[in-house]
Each structure stands twice: as structure tokens, then as C-alpha cells.
Amino acid sequence: MYDLHTHSLLSDGALLPSELARRYEAKGYKAIAITDHADNSNIKQIIESILEFTRAWPKTSNIKVIPGIELTHLPLEQFKPLVKYARAHEIKLIIGHGETLVEPVLPGTNQAALEAGVDILAHPGLIKEEDVGLAAKENIYLEISARRGHCLSNGHVANLAKKFGAKLIINTDSHAPEDLLDPNELELIGLGAGLTQSQIINIYKGVQGLGV
């Protein structure tokens, strides 16, 4: 089991990266991505810190920690240069903070993030059909979210993903210890979105391209 959307105190999370990784390891996860929120104000510092941490993480650990970033509330024209910057600086997984129903995300963010080539579009809200088609074309994952509020559009996202053949990923978007779900609880989020058990199994078989 993997969780590829988590936050540490490098942005607005509550835990050190090491405690975050250890808590997931204790729950039986095989890999996590630490994907703290970033824009032009802090992307350099976060990348330096997360790379320093992941390079020092023991190779003998039972859990793999993937260095990631979540590009959050950006002006639309900043997605492409910041995706390029993150990739050039060894970030392995880039998330775009999508048009969730519970935050004032700039309209057009889903499209801008997809066109910039993020790896995952997080909590994309009432995503348009054309954007789901773009995600399918570009092999970008759409997120089914366990996080309160963000999860309100999970059924919509899952239905359109199935219609257009877009890839899905189930993540917690954890910020605090109480957000860390057991693997079976994360599977229930997928079932609640209308996915079958076999579809959920296939999701976790198909994430090799995300650094797992």
C-alpha cells in the first residue's frame, strides 16, 4: 500500500518527515511521498530540505520515502516553470493542487496543472470532461481523496475517470497524525467513490511510474 500525498511541518503539516515516515511504516505502508505545499516563495527551501531528508533516510527501512512537492494556489502561468524547476532539482513526484470544492482555487488551475505535466492532480473537484480527457492523454493521475471536504467530489472524479480511461490514485492528503489511515481504511475511500475491489487493486499495481 502507498500514500503519495502527505504533508510534514516543512509546510502546513504537524510532523517531522522522519515521524511521518515512521508512522506510515508502522501502519504497514511500503512507500509514501512527502509532498509539501510550495509556490515561488518557498519551493527552493522545501526541495533542499526534503532531498536532504530522503538522501539520509535508511535504505534498510521497510518504507520508501519519495521526495515530492505540491504546487499550491499558483497563478496559472507559474505552473509550467515551477514544474520544470522541481524536475530539474530531483523532485520525483509533482502534485498539482486542484480545484477542490472547499478552497478558493483559481478557475483553470486543473487545466494549467495538467498542461504543465504534473504527475498527480489532487482533489480536482468538479473537473471538466475535457480536463479528464487531457489527464488520460498525458497519463496523469487524478486523485481520490480521503481528506475532509476534498472528498466531496470523489464520485464525480471516479465516474469521469472510468468514462475517459484516466488513471486514478487514492491518497490521504495527510497533515496530522489523525489523518493517517490504515491501508484498509484507504481502500474504503475508493469503494465509497464507486470503485470495485479489483479496480482498487489495479490502481496500486499501476503506480510504478510514480517512483514507488
C-alpha positions as CSV (number, residue, x, y, z in Angstrom):
1,M,0.0,0.0,0.0
2,Y,1.2,3.5,-0.9
3,D,0.2,7.1,0.1
4,L,1.6,9.6,-2.4
5,H,0.2,12.8,-0.9
6,T,1.3,13.7,2.6
7,H,2.5,16.9,4.3
8,S,5.1,17.5,7.0
9,L,6.0,20.6,9.0
10,L,8.1,21.7,6.1
11,S,4.8,23.3,5.1
12,D,1.5,23.0,7.0
13,G,1.8,19.5,8.4
14,A,2.2,18.7,12.0
15,L,5.0,16.1,11.9
16,L,8.7,16.0,11.1
17,P,9.4,14.0,7.9
18,S,11.0,11.3,10.0
19,E,8.0,10.9,12.3
20,L,5.6,10.9,9.3
21,A,7.6,8.2,7.6
22,R,7.8,6.1,10.8
23,R,4.1,6.4,11.5
24,Y,3.3,5.2,8.0
25,E,5.8,2.4,8.3
26,A,4.1,1.2,11.5
27,K,0.8,1.0,9.7
28,G,2.3,-1.3,7.1
29,Y,2.7,1.1,4.1
30,K,5.5,0.3,1.6
31,A,6.0,3.8,0.3
32,I,5.0,7.4,0.8
33,A,5.7,10.7,-1.0
34,I,6.2,13.7,1.2
35,T,4.6,16.5,-1.0
36,D,4.7,19.7,1.0
37,H,2.9,22.9,-0.3
38,A,5.0,25.2,-2.4
39,D,4.9,28.3,-4.6
40,N,7.6,30.7,-5.7
41,S,8.1,31.9,-2.1
42,N,9.4,28.6,-0.6
43,I,10.0,26.0,-3.3
44,K,13.8,26.2,-3.1
45,Q,13.9,25.7,0.6
46,I,11.4,22.8,0.6
47,I,13.2,21.0,-2.2
48,E,16.5,21.3,-0.4
49,S,15.0,20.1,2.9
50,I,13.1,17.1,1.5
51,L,16.1,16.0,-0.6
52,E,18.4,16.2,2.4
53,F,15.9,14.1,4.4
54,T,15.3,11.4,1.7
55,R,19.0,11.0,1.0
56,A,19.6,10.4,4.7
57,W,16.6,8.0,5.1
58,P,18.0,4.5,5.8
59,K,18.0,2.2,2.8
60,T,17.3,-0.7,5.1
61,S,13.9,0.8,6.2
62,N,10.7,-1.1,5.4
63,I,9.3,2.1,3.8
64,K,10.4,4.1,0.8
65,V,10.2,7.9,1.0
66,I,9.8,9.7,-2.3
67,P,10.7,13.4,-2.5
68,G,7.7,15.3,-3.8
69,I,6.1,18.7,-3.9
70,E,2.5,20.1,-4.2
71,L,2.3,23.2,-6.3
72,T,-0.5,25.1,-4.5
73,H,-2.7,28.1,-5.4
74,L,-0.4,29.3,-8.2
75,P,-1.1,31.9,-10.8
76,L,-1.8,29.8,-13.8
77,E,1.2,30.9,-15.8
78,Q,3.5,29.7,-13.0
79,F,2.7,26.0,-13.2
80,K,5.0,25.2,-16.2
81,P,8.1,27.0,-14.9
82,L,7.8,25.5,-11.4
83,V,7.2,22.0,-12.7
84,K,10.3,22.4,-14.8
85,Y,12.2,23.8,-11.7
86,A,11.1,20.9,-9.5
87,R,12.1,18.2,-12.0
88,A,15.4,19.8,-12.7
89,H,16.1,19.7,-8.9
90,E,15.5,15.9,-8.4
91,I,11.9,16.0,-7.2
92,K,10.4,12.7,-8.2
93,L,6.7,13.4,-7.8
94,I,4.9,16.6,-8.5
95,I,1.3,17.2,-7.4
96,G,-0.9,20.0,-8.7
97,H,-3.3,21.4,-6.0
98,G,-6.6,21.0,-8.0
99,E,-9.9,22.9,-7.9
100,T,-11.2,21.4,-4.7
101,L,-14.8,22.4,-3.7
102,V,-13.7,23.7,-0.3
103,E,-11.0,26.3,-1.2
104,P,-11.0,29.3,-3.5
105,V,-8.7,27.7,-6.1
106,L,-8.3,29.8,-9.2
107,P,-10.5,28.6,-12.0
108,G,-8.4,27.0,-14.8
109,T,-6.0,25.5,-12.3
110,N,-6.8,21.9,-13.2
111,Q,-6.1,22.6,-16.9
112,A,-2.9,24.6,-16.2
113,A,-1.5,21.9,-13.9
114,L,-2.3,19.1,-16.4
115,E,-0.8,21.1,-19.3
116,A,2.3,21.7,-17.2
117,G,2.8,18.0,-16.8
118,V,2.3,17.3,-13.1
119,D,2.2,13.6,-12.0
120,I,-1.0,13.8,-9.9
121,L,-3.8,16.3,-10.0
122,A,-5.0,16.3,-6.4
123,H,-8.7,16.7,-5.3
124,P,-9.8,18.2,-8.7
125,G,-13.3,19.0,-7.6
126,L,-16.0,19.1,-10.3
127,I,-13.3,18.6,-13.0
128,K,-14.4,19.2,-16.6
129,E,-14.7,16.3,-19.1
130,E,-12.1,17.9,-21.3
131,D,-9.6,18.0,-18.5
132,V,-10.2,14.4,-17.6
133,G,-9.6,13.6,-21.3
134,L,-6.3,15.6,-21.1
135,A,-5.3,13.7,-17.9
136,A,-5.9,10.4,-19.8
137,K,-3.9,11.5,-22.8
138,E,-1.0,12.7,-20.7
139,N,-1.1,9.7,-18.3
140,I,-1.6,12.0,-15.3
141,Y,-3.3,10.5,-12.2
142,L,-6.5,12.0,-10.8
143,E,-6.8,11.8,-7.0
144,I,-9.5,10.2,-5.0
145,S,-9.0,12.0,-1.7
146,A,-9.6,10.8,1.9
147,R,-9.4,14.4,3.2
148,R,-12.4,16.1,4.6
149,G,-14.0,18.4,2.1
150,H,-11.8,17.4,-0.7
151,C,-13.5,14.0,-0.8
152,L,-16.9,15.6,-1.7
153,S,-16.2,15.2,-5.5
154,N,-14.7,11.7,-5.3
155,G,-17.6,10.1,-7.1
156,H,-17.6,12.6,-9.9
157,V,-13.9,12.2,-10.4
158,A,-14.1,8.4,-10.4
159,N,-17.0,8.3,-12.8
160,L,-15.3,10.6,-15.4
161,A,-12.0,8.8,-15.0
162,K,-13.7,5.5,-15.9
163,K,-15.5,7.1,-18.8
164,F,-12.3,8.6,-20.3
165,G,-9.8,6.0,-19.2
166,A,-7.9,8.3,-16.9
167,K,-5.7,6.9,-14.2
168,L,-6.7,7.2,-10.5
169,I,-4.8,7.2,-7.3
170,I,-6.2,7.1,-3.7
171,N,-4.4,9.3,-1.2
172,T,-4.9,10.7,2.3
173,D,-3.6,14.2,1.9
174,S,-2.5,13.8,5.5
175,H,-1.4,16.8,7.6
176,A,-1.6,15.4,11.1
177,P,-1.4,12.1,13.0
178,E,-5.2,11.7,12.9
179,D,-5.2,11.8,9.1
180,L,-3.1,8.7,8.7
181,L,-5.4,5.9,7.7
182,D,-4.8,2.2,7.9
183,P,-4.4,0.6,4.5
184,N,-7.9,-1.0,4.7
185,E,-9.4,2.4,5.5
186,L,-7.8,3.9,2.4
187,E,-9.3,1.1,0.3
188,L,-12.7,2.0,1.8
189,I,-12.3,5.5,0.4
190,G,-12.0,4.0,-3.1
191,L,-15.0,1.8,-2.5
192,G,-17.0,4.8,-1.4
193,A,-16.2,6.6,-4.6
194,G,-17.7,3.8,-6.6
195,L,-14.6,1.7,-7.4
196,T,-14.6,-2.0,-7.2
197,Q,-12.1,-4.1,-5.2
198,S,-10.4,-5.2,-8.4
199,Q,-10.2,-1.6,-9.7
200,I,-8.5,-0.6,-6.4
201,I,-6.1,-3.5,-6.7
202,N,-5.2,-2.4,-10.2
203,I,-4.6,1.2,-9.0
204,Y,-1.9,0.0,-6.7
205,K,-0.4,-2.2,-9.3
206,G,-0.1,0.7,-11.7
207,V,1.8,3.3,-9.8
208,Q,5.3,2.2,-10.7
209,G,5.8,5.3,-12.8
210,L,5.4,7.5,-9.7
211,G,8.6,6.5,-8.1
212,V,7.2,3.6,-6.0
